[in-house]
């Protein structure tokens, strides 16, 4: 659950910074935005793999 929230917030923050960075081409906002988006995507992938792993190893 935490990884999903962090992923969503990172991707959203990355898009906001990316939009702001497009208005100022010389600022370091675009690489920062790209880093936030990629970190958010990795968090989402981690959450997906972790939930899949937990479902496969569930003992009933």
Helices and strands as residue ranges (DSSP letters): H 2-23, H 29-56
